[in-house]
Amino acid sequence: MAKIINGIQQIGMGTADAKKVFDWYQKYLGFDILIFEDVAPASLMTRYTAGTVQNRLALLALNMVGGGGLEIWQFKDRTPKSSEQSQQLGDLGINAMKIRSRNIIEIREHLSGLSLNDITSISDESHFFFTDPWRNWVQIVQEEYSFTFSKFLSGGVLGALIGVSNMEVSLNFYQTLLGYDSIESDRSGVFDDFKDMPGGKRTFRRVLLKHCERPIGGFGELYGPSQIELVQSLDHSSPPIFKDRIWGDLGYIHLCFDVRDMDALRNEAKNLDHPFTVDSADSFDMGDAAGRFAYIEDPDGTLIELVETHKVPIFKRLGIYIDLIKRHPEKPLPKWLVKMMRVHRVR
């Protein structure tokens, strides 16, 4: 079986108070489906936590409008560090997450009423940026896809804006391994929509990537289409966002894809000289969910998580779970079944 990239499952956020962050995104951006809340040692991640096993709290929240979720992390025994230097646009790593919205004018008005900082103007009638209360940059993108309709004006995670040092090298990685085979735009210059972001008045090359038609299964219709925007500073040497810090510190810590046939991906990644750096090998447990996960690094060290989901709770109290291993890998789950996850809604 060839690899299948079902979509972006989630983006990881390192926080100092995971429940407070969840409450904000649940209330204002519709991430109100709490799939799991799990406390456990991150024993397989010592490569990225300075050789020490770190205990953490993890919450996975989804927005049923469609898109990836938020995996909100908090160390239990360590105070997370922020970057010693102010993060600049184009720094190497995840600069911003992208969230889909069917009406960016109304959602901008909604967010403007929350006294947030750094809300930019709407650019080309297609997107704007803001920072959440913890200084994480978020891009709201006009995008019509929806899995279900909701009172919320925004959906789930559409993708990420990622700083890179060499555009051609990074394009090969994201196009070949992760299947972003459609270049929607490739522009260089000084961009008006970046001007209000730190370092945003510099000269950049930016490339927007999407997938062409592709097979999906499992939760692929819930995740929907996704996009990656690569940004390279052309007149500035950009440092890694997580320089002198560890995975789980404050900010965006990884981008996670839901996949099938992890072994095929492992072989392909190795052949592309981007071998798995972490591999749970068999099924791991995260409280009520289970699967196999692995990590790879993009050419600049940005962490990409790959998850092959084995089990997801639908109705825990009745012991109803989805077993994805027994399903055809290119057959999406029935919508009615996925919608049953609404029983995990936090009001």
ZADO-1210 file (C-alpha; in nm, 4 decimals, padded with zeros to 6 digits):
<atoms>
<atom x="00.0000" y="00.0000" z="00.0000" code="MET" pos="1"/>
<atom x="00.1306" y="00.3483" z="-00.0871" code="ALA" pos="2"/>
<atom x="00.1384" y="00.6188" z="00.1769" code="LYS" pos="3"/>
<atom x="-00.1738" y="00.8287" z="00.2289" code="ILE" pos="4"/>
<atom x="-00.1699" y="01.1788" z="00.3780" code="ILE" pos="5"/>
<atom x="-00.5235" y="01.2241" z="00.5119" code="ASN" pos="6"/>
<atom x="-00.4662" y="01.5832" z="00.6173" code="GLY" pos="7"/>
<atom x="-00.3327" y="01.7990" z="00.8963" code="ILE" pos="8"/>
<atom x="-00.4379" y="01.6334" z="01.2198" code="GLN" pos="9"/>
<atom x="-00.3229" y="01.9101" z="01.4527" code="GLN" pos="10"/>
<atom x="-00.0666" y="02.1756" z="01.5303" code="ILE" pos="11"/>
<atom x="00.1187" y="02.1558" z="01.8608" code="GLY" pos="12"/>
<atom x="00.1328" y="02.4588" z="02.0908" code="MET" pos="13"/>
<atom x="00.3631" y="02.4820" z="02.3905" code="GLY" pos="14"/>
<atom x="00.1903" y="02.6756" z="02.6701" code="THR" pos="15"/>
<atom x="00.2251" y="02.7648" z="03.0363" code="ALA" pos="16"/>
<atom x="-00.1455" y="02.6997" z="03.1080" code="ASP" pos="17"/>
<atom x="-00.3004" y="02.4504" z="02.8669" code="ALA" pos="18"/>
<atom x="-00.6517" y="02.4687" z="03.0109" code="LYS" pos="19"/>
<atom x="-00.6579" y="02.8482" z="02.9877" code="LYS" pos="20"/>
<atom x="-00.5449" y="02.8333" z="02.6244" code="VAL" pos="21"/>
<atom x="-00.8079" y="02.5675" z="02.5473" code="PHE" pos="22"/>
<atom x="-01.0804" y="02.7790" z="02.7084" code="ASP" pos="23"/>
<atom x="-00.9911" y="03.0782" z="02.4892" code="TRP" pos="24"/>
<atom x="-00.9832" y="02.8852" z="02.1622" code="TYR" pos="25"/>
<atom x="-01.2991" y="02.6973" z="02.2601" code="GLN" pos="26"/>
<atom x="-01.4895" y="03.0170" z="02.3347" code="LYS" pos="27"/>
<atom x="-01.3742" y="03.2418" z="02.0533" code="TYR" pos="28"/>
<atom x="-01.2612" y="03.0184" z="01.7653" code="LEU" pos="29"/>
<atom x="-01.4813" y="02.7116" z="01.8039" code="GLY" pos="30"/>
<atom x="-01.2289" y="02.4452" z="01.9105" code="PHE" pos="31"/>
<atom x="-01.4861" y="02.2973" z="02.1446" code="ASP" pos="32"/>
<atom x="-01.4521" y="01.9212" z="02.0848" code="ILE" pos="33"/>
<atom x="-01.2121" y="01.7887" z="02.3502" code="LEU" pos="34"/>
<atom x="-01.0893" y="01.4554" z="02.2119" code="ILE" pos="35"/>
<atom x="-00.8551" y="01.3806" z="02.4995" code="PHE" pos="36"/>
<atom x="-00.6919" y="01.5314" z="02.8067" code="GLU" pos="37"/>
<atom x="-00.3902" y="01.3259" z="02.9045" code="ASP" pos="38"/>
<atom x="-00.1097" y="01.3530" z="03.1604" code="VAL" pos="39"/>
<atom x="00.1924" y="01.1334" z="03.0957" code="ALA" pos="40"/>
<atom x="00.5712" y="01.1398" z="03.0579" code="PRO" pos="41"/>
<atom x="00.6933" y="01.2215" z="02.7054" code="ALA" pos="42"/>
<atom x="00.9419" y="00.9373" z="02.7279" code="SER" pos="43"/>
<atom x="01.0066" y="00.9061" z="02.3531" code="LEU" pos="44"/>
<atom x="01.0859" y="01.2741" z="02.3018" code="MET" pos="45"/>
<atom x="01.4113" y="01.3001" z="02.4979" code="THR" pos="46"/>
<atom x="01.5994" y="01.3755" z="02.1752" code="ARG" pos="47"/>
<atom x="01.4173" y="01.7097" z="02.1800" code="TYR" pos="48"/>
<atom x="01.3962" y="01.7652" z="02.5571" code="THR" pos="49"/>
<atom x="01.7692" y="01.7795" z="02.6373" code="ALA" pos="50"/>
<atom x="01.7859" y="01.4104" z="02.7250" code="GLY" pos="51"/>
<atom x="01.5364" y="01.4406" z="03.0104" code="THR" pos="52"/>
<atom x="01.1910" y="01.2811" z="03.0232" code="VAL" pos="53"/>
<atom x="00.9399" y="01.5600" z="03.0700" code="GLN" pos="54"/>
<atom x="00.5963" y="01.5077" z="03.2227" code="ASN" pos="55"/>
<atom x="00.3298" y="01.6920" z="03.0286" code="ARG" pos="56"/>
<atom x="-00.0402" y="01.7648" z="03.0037" code="LEU" pos="57"/>
<atom x="-00.1810" y="01.7389" z="02.6501" code="ALA" pos="58"/>
<atom x="-00.5260" y="01.8403" z="02.5276" code="LEU" pos="59"/>
<atom x="-00.6494" y="01.7790" z="02.1730" code="LEU" pos="60"/>
<atom x="-00.9301" y="02.0090" z="02.0603" code="ALA" pos="61"/>
<atom x="-01.1161" y="02.0019" z="01.7273" code="LEU" pos="62"/>
<atom x="-01.3468" y="02.2403" z="01.5451" code="ASN" pos="63"/>
<atom x="-01.6232" y="02.0471" z="01.3673" code="MET" pos="64"/>
<atom x="-01.6503" y="02.3033" z="01.0885" code="VAL" pos="65"/>
<atom x="-01.3486" y="02.1192" z="00.9512" code="GLY" pos="66"/>
<atom x="-00.9722" y="02.1343" z="00.9713" code="GLY" pos="67"/>
<atom x="-00.6927" y="02.0154" z="01.1936" code="GLY" pos="68"/>
<atom x="-00.7027" y="02.0456" z="01.5691" code="GLY" pos="69"/>
<atom x="-00.4971" y="02.2088" z="01.8414" code="LEU" pos="70"/>
<atom x="-00.2741" y="01.9896" z="02.0552" code="GLU" pos="71"/>
<atom x="-00.2116" y="02.2104" z="02.3552" code="ILE" pos="72"/>
<atom x="00.0901" y="02.1119" z="02.5660" code="TRP" pos="73"/>
<atom x="00.2028" y="02.2084" z="02.9135" code="GLN" pos="74"/>
<atom x="00.5014" y="02.0864" z="03.1104" code="PHE" pos="75"/>
<atom x="00.4075" y="01.9589" z="03.4557" code="LYS" pos="76"/>
<atom x="00.7484" y="01.9944" z="03.6224" code="ASP" pos="77"/>
<atom x="00.9187" y="02.2682" z="03.4209" code="ARG" pos="78"/>
<atom x="00.8512" y="02.6329" z="03.3453" code="THR" pos="79"/>
<atom x="00.8415" y="02.6680" z="02.9648" code="PRO" pos="80"/>
<atom x="01.0837" y="02.9164" z="02.8119" code="LYS" pos="81"/>
<atom x="01.0073" y="03.1875" z="02.5639" code="SER" pos="82"/>
<atom x="01.2551" y="03.2881" z="02.2977" code="SER" pos="83"/>
<atom x="01.5258" y="03.5204" z="02.4272" code="GLU" pos="84"/>
<atom x="01.4922" y="03.7299" z="02.1121" code="GLN" pos="85"/>
<atom x="01.1704" y="03.8631" z="01.9637" code="SER" pos="86"/>
<atom x="01.0552" y="03.6289" z="01.6899" code="GLN" pos="87"/>
<atom x="01.0762" y="03.7782" z="01.3424" code="GLN" pos="88"/>
<atom x="00.8855" y="03.6819" z="01.0307" code="LEU" pos="89"/>
<atom x="01.0897" y="03.4283" z="00.8368" code="GLY" pos="90"/>
<atom x="01.2648" y="03.2824" z="01.1420" code="ASP" pos="91"/>
<atom x="01.3149" y="02.9121" z="01.0894" code="LEU" pos="92"/>
<atom x="01.0165" y="02.7141" z="01.2117" code="GLY" pos="93"/>
<atom x="00.6406" y="02.7582" z="01.2345" code="ILE" pos="94"/>
<atom x="00.5730" y="03.1330" z="01.2202" code="ASN" pos="95"/>
<atom x="00.1931" y="03.1166" z="01.2256" code="ALA" pos="96"/>
<atom x="-00.0915" y="02.8703" z="01.2024" code="MET" pos="97"/>
<atom x="-00.3587" y="02.9159" z="00.9380" code="LYS" pos="98"/>
<atom x="-00.7260" y="02.8832" z="01.0346" code="ILE" pos="99"/>
<atom x="-01.0039" y="02.8650" z="00.7747" code="ARG" pos="100"/>
<atom x="-01.3062" y="03.0928" z="00.7811" code="SER" pos="101"/>
<atom x="-01.6043" y="03.1333" z="00.5535" code="ARG" pos="102"/>
<atom x="-01.6419" y="03.5039" z="00.6454" code="ASN" pos="103"/>
<atom x="-01.3203" y="03.6827" z="00.7332" code="ILE" pos="104"/>
<atom x="-01.4868" y="04.0241" z="00.7533" code="ILE" pos="105"/>
<atom x="-01.7206" y="03.9162" z="01.0325" code="GLU" pos="106"/>
<atom x="-01.4581" y="03.7178" z="01.2202" code="ILE" pos="107"/>
<atom x="-01.2174" y="04.0116" z="01.2093" code="ARG" pos="108"/>
<atom x="-01.4883" y="04.2304" z="01.3628" code="GLU" pos="109"/>
<atom x="-01.5481" y="03.9582" z="01.6232" code="HIS" pos="110"/>
<atom x="-01.1784" y="03.9364" z="01.7159" code="LEU" pos="111"/>
<atom x="-01.1362" y="04.3153" z="01.7146" code="SER" pos="112"/>
<atom x="-01.3906" y="04.3300" z="01.9960" code="GLY" pos="113"/>
<atom x="-01.1662" y="04.1157" z="02.2173" code="LEU" pos="114"/>
<atom x="-00.8999" y="04.3868" z="02.2604" code="SER" pos="115"/>
<atom x="-00.6360" y="04.1694" z="02.0972" code="LEU" pos="116"/>
<atom x="-00.3067" y="04.3127" z="01.9802" code="ASN" pos="117"/>
<atom x="-00.1649" y="04.3155" z="01.6302" code="ASP" pos="118"/>
<atom x="-00.4736" y="04.2575" z="01.4174" code="ILE" pos="119"/>
<atom x="-00.3747" y="04.3415" z="01.0604" code="THR" pos="120"/>
<atom x="-00.5966" y="04.4678" z="00.7826" code="SER" pos="121"/>
<atom x="-00.7641" y="04.2207" z="00.5479" code="ILE" pos="122"/>
<atom x="-00.5375" y="04.1639" z="00.2492" code="SER" pos="123"/>
<atom x="-00.6712" y="04.0898" z="-00.1007" code="ASP" pos="124"/>
<atom x="-01.0061" y="03.9998" z="00.0581" code="GLU" pos="125"/>
<atom x="-00.8462" y="03.6681" z="00.1492" code="SER" pos="126"/>
<atom x="-00.6709" y="03.6810" z="00.4871" code="HIS" pos="127"/>
<atom x="-00.5491" y="03.8747" z="00.7890" code="PHE" pos="128"/>
<atom x="-00.3171" y="03.8094" z="01.0844" code="PHE" pos="129"/>
<atom x="-00.3485" y="03.8553" z="01.4593" code="PHE" pos="130"/>
<atom x="-00.1739" y="03.7397" z="01.7737" code="THR" pos="131"/>
<atom x="-00.3581" y="03.5405" z="02.0375" code="ASP" pos="132"/>
<atom x="-00.3239" y="03.6423" z="02.4059" code="PRO" pos="133"/>
<atom x="-00.0012" y="03.4367" z="02.4283" code="TRP" pos="134"/>
<atom x="00.1675" y="03.6112" z="02.1344" code="ARG" pos="135"/>
<atom x="00.1196" y="03.3265" z="01.8864" code="ASN" pos="136"/>
<atom x="00.0636" y="03.4561" z="01.5339" code="TRP" pos="137"/>
<atom x="-00.2530" y="03.3287" z="01.3636" code="VAL" pos="138"/>
<atom x="-00.3602" y="03.3811" z="01.0031" code="GLN" pos="139"/>
<atom x="-00.7317" y="03.3682" z="00.9251" code="ILE" pos="140"/>
<atom x="-00.7836" y="03.2615" z="00.5631" code="VAL" pos="141"/>
<atom x="-01.1020" y="03.2898" z="00.3569" code="GLN" pos="142"/>
<atom x="-01.1816" y="02.9289" z="00.2645" code="GLU" pos="143"/>
<atom x="-01.5192" y="02.7845" z="00.1827" code="GLU" pos="144"/>
<atom x="-01.4656" y="02.4203" z="00.2767" code="TYR" pos="145"/>
<atom x="-01.6787" y="02.2964" z="00.5643" code="SER" pos="146"/>
<atom x="-01.7414" y="01.9541" z="00.7101" code="PHE" pos="147"/>
<atom x="-02.0361" y="02.0721" z="00.9179" code="THR" pos="148"/>
<atom x="-02.2029" y="02.4079" z="00.9686" code="PHE" pos="149"/>
<atom x="-02.1676" y="02.5884" z="01.2992" code="SER" pos="150"/>
<atom x="-02.2428" y="02.9173" z="01.4708" code="LYS" pos="151"/>
<atom x="-01.8691" y="02.9825" z="01.4692" code="PHE" pos="152"/>
<atom x="-01.7273" y="03.1916" z="01.1880" code="LEU" pos="153"/>
<atom x="-01.4008" y="02.9997" z="01.1848" code="SER" pos="154"/>
<atom x="-01.3064" y="02.6394" z="01.1287" code="GLY" pos="155"/>
<atom x="-01.0058" y="02.4313" z="01.2201" code="GLY" pos="156"/>
<atom x="-00.6400" y="02.4469" z="01.1276" code="VAL" pos="157"/>
<atom x="-00.5910" y="02.4944" z="00.7529" code="LEU" pos="158"/>
<atom x="-00.2125" y="02.4865" z="00.7568" code="GLY" pos="159"/>
<atom x="00.0948" y="02.6792" z="00.8614" code="ALA" pos="160"/>
<atom x="00.3320" y="02.9530" z="00.7542" code="LEU" pos="161"/>
<atom x="00.6837" y="02.8137" z="00.7910" code="ILE" pos="162"/>
<atom x="01.0138" y="03.0008" z="00.7781" code="GLY" pos="163"/>
<atom x="01.2851" y="02.8346" z="00.5686" code="VAL" pos="164"/>
<atom x="01.6469" y="02.9122" z="00.4780" code="SER" pos="165"/>
<atom x="01.6604" y="02.7626" z="00.1271" code="ASN" pos="166"/>
<atom x="01.3372" y="02.7627" z="-00.0691" code="MET" pos="167"/>
<atom x="01.4338" y="02.5063" z="-00.3302" code="GLU" pos="168"/>
<atom x="01.5532" y="02.2541" z="-00.0726" code="VAL" pos="169"/>
<atom x="01.2403" y="02.2996" z="00.1377" code="SER" pos="170"/>
<atom x="01.0132" y="02.2735" z="-00.1644" code="LEU" pos="171"/>
<atom x="01.1592" y="01.9337" z="-00.2442" code="ASN" pos="172"/>
<atom x="01.0848" y="01.8150" z="00.1105" code="PHE" pos="173"/>
<atom x="00.7231" y="01.9374" z="00.1324" code="TYR" pos="174"/>
<atom x="00.6323" y="01.8463" z="-00.2240" code="GLN" pos="175"/>
<atom x="00.7917" y="01.5019" z="-00.2304" code="THR" pos="176"/>
<atom x="00.7419" y="01.3631" z="00.1178" code="LEU" pos="177"/>
<atom x="00.4214" y="01.5385" z="00.2238" code="LEU" pos="178"/>
<atom x="00.2597" y="01.5550" z="-00.1184" code="GLY" pos="179"/>
<atom x="00.2108" y="01.9324" z="-00.1558" code="TYR" pos="180"/>
<atom x="00.2449" y="01.9033" z="-00.5302" code="ASP" pos="181"/>
<atom x="00.0558" y="02.2153" z="-00.6391" code="SER" pos="182"/>
<atom x="00.2320" y="02.5544" z="-00.6307" code="ILE" pos="183"/>
<atom x="-00.0509" y="02.8060" z="-00.5985" code="GLU" pos="184"/>
<atom x="00.1759" y="03.1101" z="-00.5961" code="SER" pos="185"/>
<atom x="00.5479" y="03.1905" z="-00.5920" code="ASP" pos="186"/>
<atom x="00.6290" y="03.5570" z="-00.5268" code="ARG" pos="187"/>
<atom x="00.9266" y="03.7627" z="-00.4147" code="SER" pos="188"/>
<atom x="00.9359" y="04.1187" z="-00.2816" code="GLY" pos="189"/>
<atom x="00.8163" y="04.3351" z="00.0051" code="VAL" pos="190"/>
<atom x="00.4588" y="04.2426" z="00.0963" code="PHE" pos="191"/>
<atom x="00.1933" y="04.4741" z="00.2291" code="ASP" pos="192"/>
<atom x="00.0210" y="04.2019" z="00.4335" code="ASP" pos="193"/>
<atom x="00.3462" y="04.1340" z="00.6231" code="PHE" pos="194"/>
<atom x="00.4329" y="04.4960" z="00.7062" code="LYS" pos="195"/>
<atom x="00.2732" y="04.5012" z="01.0530" code="ASP" pos="196"/>
<atom x="00.4427" y="04.1788" z="01.1665" code="MET" pos="197"/>
<atom x="00.7855" y="04.1831" z="01.3367" code="PRO" pos="198"/>
<atom x="01.0482" y="04.1828" z="01.0614" code="GLY" pos="199"/>
<atom x="00.7724" y="04.1946" z="00.8007" code="GLY" pos="200"/>
<atom x="00.9121" y="04.4917" z="00.6050" code="LYS" pos="201"/>
<atom x="01.2018" y="04.2855" z="00.4738" code="ARG" pos="202"/>
<atom x="01.2218" y="04.1224" z="00.1309" code="THR" pos="203"/>
<atom x="01.0829" y="03.7700" z="00.1160" code="PHE" pos="204"/>
<atom x="01.0179" y="03.4868" z="-00.1210" code="ARG" pos="205"/>
<atom x="00.6930" y="03.3141" z="-00.0341" code="ARG" pos="206"/>
<atom x="00.5509" y="02.9999" z="-00.1923" code="VAL" pos="207"/>
<atom x="00.1986" y="02.8724" z="-00.1239" code="LEU" pos="208"/>
<atom x="00.1561" y="02.4955" z="-00.1581" code="LEU" pos="209"/>
<atom x="-00.1554" y="02.2809" z="-00.1779" code="LYS" pos="210"/>
<atom x="-00.2392" y="01.9224" z="-00.2693" code="HIS" pos="211"/>
<atom x="-00.3766" y="01.8184" z="-00.6057" code="CYS" pos="212"/>
<atom x="-00.6456" y="01.5506" z="-00.6039" code="GLU" pos="213"/>
<atom x="-00.5393" y="01.2686" z="-00.3735" code="ARG" pos="214"/>
<atom x="-00.6862" y="00.9665" z="-00.1958" code="PRO" pos="215"/>
<atom x="-00.7966" y="01.0155" z="00.1628" code="ILE" pos="216"/>
<atom x="-00.9476" y="00.7900" z="00.4260" code="GLY" pos="217"/>
<atom x="-01.0386" y="00.7901" z="00.7928" code="GLY" pos="218"/>
<atom x="-01.0965" y="01.1446" z="00.9178" code="PHE" pos="219"/>
<atom x="-00.9762" y="01.3008" z="00.5918" code="GLY" pos="220"/>
<atom x="-01.3075" y="01.4724" z="00.5183" code="GLU" pos="221"/>
<atom x="-01.3103" y="01.6287" z="00.8645" code="LEU" pos="222"/>
<atom x="-00.9578" y="01.7650" z="00.8166" code="TYR" pos="223"/>
<atom x="-01.0359" y="01.8949" z="00.4684" code="GLY" pos="224"/>
<atom x="-00.7836" y="02.0424" z="00.2231" code="PRO" pos="225"/>
<atom x="-00.4760" y="02.2089" z="00.3671" code="SER" pos="226"/>
<atom x="-00.1986" y="02.4449" z="00.2657" code="GLN" pos="227"/>
<atom x="00.1607" y="02.5185" z="00.3576" code="ILE" pos="228"/>
<atom x="00.3181" y="02.8583" z="00.2954" code="GLU" pos="229"/>
<atom x="00.6976" y="02.8652" z="00.2927" code="LEU" pos="230"/>
<atom x="00.8628" y="03.2010" z="00.3627" code="VAL" pos="231"/>
<atom x="01.2307" y="03.2787" z="00.3087" code="GLN" pos="232"/>
<atom x="01.3913" y="03.6084" z="00.4095" code="SER" pos="233"/>
<atom x="01.6087" y="03.7235" z="00.1183" code="LEU" pos="234"/>
<atom x="01.7977" y="04.0018" z="00.2974" code="ASP" pos="235"/>
<atom x="01.8329" y="03.8670" z="00.6505" code="HIS" pos="236"/>
<atom x="01.9899" y="03.5612" z="00.8138" code="SER" pos="237"/>
<atom x="01.7065" y="03.3980" z="01.0070" code="SER" pos="238"/>
<atom x="01.7725" y="03.1962" z="01.3266" code="PRO" pos="239"/>
<atom x="01.5738" y="02.8908" z="01.4390" code="PRO" pos="240"/>
<atom x="01.2714" y="02.9847" z="01.6480" code="ILE" pos="241"/>
<atom x="01.3588" y="02.7147" z="01.9031" code="PHE" pos="242"/>
<atom x="01.7296" y="02.7971" z="01.9311" code="LYS" pos="243"/>
<atom x="01.8509" y="02.7146" z="02.2864" code="ASP" pos="244"/>
<atom x="01.5042" y="02.5884" z="02.3818" code="ARG" pos="245"/>
<atom x="01.3381" y="02.2474" z="02.3906" code="ILE" pos="246"/>
<atom x="01.0291" y="02.0938" z="02.2357" code="TRP" pos="247"/>
<atom x="00.7307" y="02.1906" z="02.4500" code="GLY" pos="248"/>
<atom x="00.8563" y="02.5403" z="02.5275" code="ASP" pos="249"/>
<atom x="00.6329" y="02.8329" z="02.4347" code="LEU" pos="250"/>
<atom x="00.5121" y="02.8588" z="02.0768" code="GLY" pos="251"/>
<atom x="00.4303" y="02.6261" z="01.7896" code="TYR" pos="252"/>
<atom x="00.6218" y="02.3050" z="01.8551" code="ILE" pos="253"/>
<atom x="00.5222" y="02.0824" z="01.5612" code="HIS" pos="254"/>
<atom x="00.2868" y="02.0314" z="01.2694" code="LEU" pos="255"/>
<atom x="00.1148" y="01.6915" z="01.2644" code="CYS" pos="256"/>
<atom x="-00.0211" y="01.4936" z="00.9686" code="PHE" pos="257"/>
<atom x="-00.2662" y="01.2043" z="00.9818" code="ASP" pos="258"/>
<atom x="-00.1247" y="00.9253" z="00.7638" code="VAL" pos="259"/>
<atom x="-00.1623" y="00.5621" z="00.6644" code="ARG" pos="260"/>
<atom x="00.1200" y="00.3138" z="00.5965" code="ASP" pos="261"/>
<atom x="00.3821" y="00.4484" z="00.8311" code="MET" pos="262"/>
<atom x="00.6335" y="00.1913" z="00.7112" code="ASP" pos="263"/>
<atom x="00.6132" y="00.3235" z="00.3555" code="ALA" pos="264"/>
<atom x="00.6658" y="00.6758" z="00.4857" code="LEU" pos="265"/>
<atom x="00.9588" y="00.5612" z="00.6971" code="ARG" pos="266"/>
<atom x="01.1314" y="00.4124" z="00.3918" code="ASN" pos="267"/>
<atom x="01.0596" y="00.7146" z="00.1752" code="GLU" pos="268"/>
<atom x="01.1823" y="00.9573" z="00.4425" code="ALA" pos="269"/>
<atom x="01.5041" y="00.7608" z="00.4815" code="LYS" pos="270"/>
<atom x="01.5637" y="00.7613" z="00.1051" code="ASN" pos="271"/>
<atom x="01.5153" y="01.1408" z="00.1005" code="LEU" pos="272"/>
<atom x="01.7740" y="01.1757" z="00.3786" code="ASP" pos="273"/>
<atom x="01.5100" y="01.2843" z="00.6312" code="HIS" pos="274"/>
<atom x="01.4897" y="00.9707" z="00.8481" code="PRO" pos="275"/>
<atom x="01.2493" y="00.9290" z="01.1371" code="PHE" pos="276"/>
<atom x="01.4058" y="01.0792" z="01.4479" code="THR" pos="277"/>
<atom x="01.1359" y="00.9398" z="01.6784" code="VAL" pos="278"/>
<atom x="00.9190" y="00.6336" z="01.6176" code="ASP" pos="279"/>
<atom x="00.6765" y="00.4782" z="01.8628" code="SER" pos="280"/>
<atom x="00.7044" y="00.1616" z="01.6453" code="ALA" pos="281"/>
<atom x="00.3832" y="00.0019" z="01.7690" code="ASP" pos="282"/>
<atom x="00.0589" y="00.1437" z="01.9034" code="SER" pos="283"/>
<atom x="00.0960" y="00.4134" z="02.1688" code="PHE" pos="284"/>
<atom x="-00.1746" y="00.5122" z="02.4153" code="ASP" pos="285"/>
<atom x="-00.2846" y="00.8708" z="02.4868" code="MET" pos="286"/>
<atom x="-00.5585" y="00.8064" z="02.7362" code="GLY" pos="287"/>
<atom x="-00.8623" y="00.7485" z="02.5163" code="ASP" pos="288"/>
<atom x="-00.6859" y="00.7513" z="02.1785" code="ALA" pos="289"/>
<atom x="-00.4203" y="00.5247" z="02.0339" code="ALA" pos="290"/>
<atom x="-00.2001" y="00.4976" z="01.7279" code="GLY" pos="291"/>
<atom x="00.1568" y="00.5053" z="01.6023" code="ARG" pos="292"/>
<atom x="00.3507" y="00.8288" z="01.5810" code="PHE" pos="293"/>
<atom x="00.6837" y="00.9387" z="01.4409" code="ALA" pos="294"/>
<atom x="00.8786" y="01.2604" z="01.3925" code="TYR" pos="295"/>
<atom x="01.0883" y="01.3906" z="01.1079" code="ILE" pos="296"/>
<atom x="01.2640" y="01.7231" z="01.0613" code="GLU" pos="297"/>
<atom x="01.2281" y="01.9487" z="00.7604" code="ASP" pos="298"/>
<atom x="01.5564" y="02.0813" z="00.6137" code="PRO" pos="299"/>
<atom x="01.5727" y="02.3536" z="00.8820" code="ASP" pos="300"/>
<atom x="01.4842" y="02.1293" z="01.1751" code="GLY" pos="301"/>
<atom x="01.1143" y="02.2187" z="01.1994" code="THR" pos="302"/>
<atom x="00.9416" y="01.9216" z="01.3593" code="LEU" pos="303"/>
<atom x="00.6828" y="01.7345" z="01.1551" code="ILE" pos="304"/>
<atom x="00.4807" y="01.4726" z="01.3406" code="GLU" pos="305"/>
<atom x="00.3236" y="01.1802" z="01.1569" code="LEU" pos="306"/>
<atom x="00.0374" y="00.9941" z="01.3249" code="VAL" pos="307"/>
<atom x="-00.1252" y="00.6733" z="01.2107" code="GLU" pos="308"/>
<atom x="-00.4451" y="00.6703" z="01.4127" code="THR" pos="309"/>
<atom x="-00.5580" y="00.3307" z="01.5372" code="HIS" pos="310"/>
<atom x="-00.8352" y="00.4113" z="01.7846" code="LYS" pos="311"/>
<atom x="-01.0427" y="00.7215" z="01.8595" code="VAL" pos="312"/>
<atom x="-01.3236" y="00.7554" z="02.1168" code="PRO" pos="313"/>
<atom x="-01.6683" y="00.8376" z="01.9838" code="ILE" pos="314"/>
<atom x="-01.8812" y="00.7770" z="02.2919" code="PHE" pos="315"/>
<atom x="-01.6541" y="00.6830" z="02.5820" code="LYS" pos="316"/>
<atom x="-01.9305" y="00.6239" z="02.8341" code="ARG" pos="317"/>
<atom x="-02.0735" y="00.3481" z="02.6150" code="LEU" pos="318"/>
<atom x="-01.7344" y="00.2175" z="02.5130" code="GLY" pos="319"/>
<atom x="-01.7818" y="00.3195" z="02.1471" code="ILE" pos="320"/>
<atom x="-01.4532" y="00.3681" z="01.9619" code="TYR" pos="321"/>
<atom x="-01.3532" y="00.3859" z="01.5958" code="ILE" pos="322"/>
<atom x="-01.1000" y="00.1195" z="01.4984" code="ASP" pos="323"/>
<atom x="-00.9289" y="00.2573" z="01.1882" code="LEU" pos="324"/>
<atom x="-00.6874" y="-00.0315" z="01.1384" code="ILE" pos="325"/>
<atom x="-00.9673" y="-00.2577" z="01.0171" code="LYS" pos="326"/>
<atom x="-01.1021" y="-00.0044" z="00.7659" code="ARG" pos="327"/>
<atom x="-01.0061" y="00.0404" z="00.4019" code="HIS" pos="328"/>
<atom x="-00.7336" y="00.3099" z="00.4020" code="PRO" pos="329"/>
<atom x="-00.8941" y="00.5077" z="00.1165" code="GLU" pos="330"/>
<atom x="-01.2475" y="00.5015" z="00.2543" code="LYS" pos="331"/>
<atom x="-01.3414" y="00.8076" z="00.4629" code="PRO" pos="332"/>
<atom x="-01.5471" y="00.7460" z="00.7734" code="LEU" pos="333"/>
<atom x="-01.9208" y="00.8123" z="00.7352" code="PRO" pos="334"/>
<atom x="-02.0066" y="01.1708" z="00.8222" code="LYS" pos="335"/>
<atom x="-02.2741" y="01.0652" z="01.0697" code="TRP" pos="336"/>
<atom x="-02.0159" y="00.8648" z="01.2625" code="LEU" pos="337"/>
<atom x="-01.7601" y="01.1464" z="01.2748" code="VAL" pos="338"/>
<atom x="-02.0318" y="01.3906" z="01.3825" code="LYS" pos="339"/>
<atom x="-02.0928" y="01.1738" z="01.6884" code="MET" pos="340"/>
<atom x="-01.7758" y="01.3278" z="01.8316" code="MET" pos="341"/>
<atom x="-02.0002" y="01.6194" z="01.9219" code="ARG" pos="342"/>
<atom x="-02.0677" y="01.4319" z="02.2453" code="VAL" pos="343"/>
<atom x="-01.7193" y="01.5569" z="02.3507" code="HIS" pos="344"/>
<atom x="-01.8236" y="01.9199" z="02.3088" code="ARG" pos="345"/>
<atom x="-01.7284" y="02.1532" z="02.5924" code="VAL" pos="346"/>
<atom x="-01.9830" y="02.4278" z="02.6453" code="ARG" pos="347"/>
</atoms>
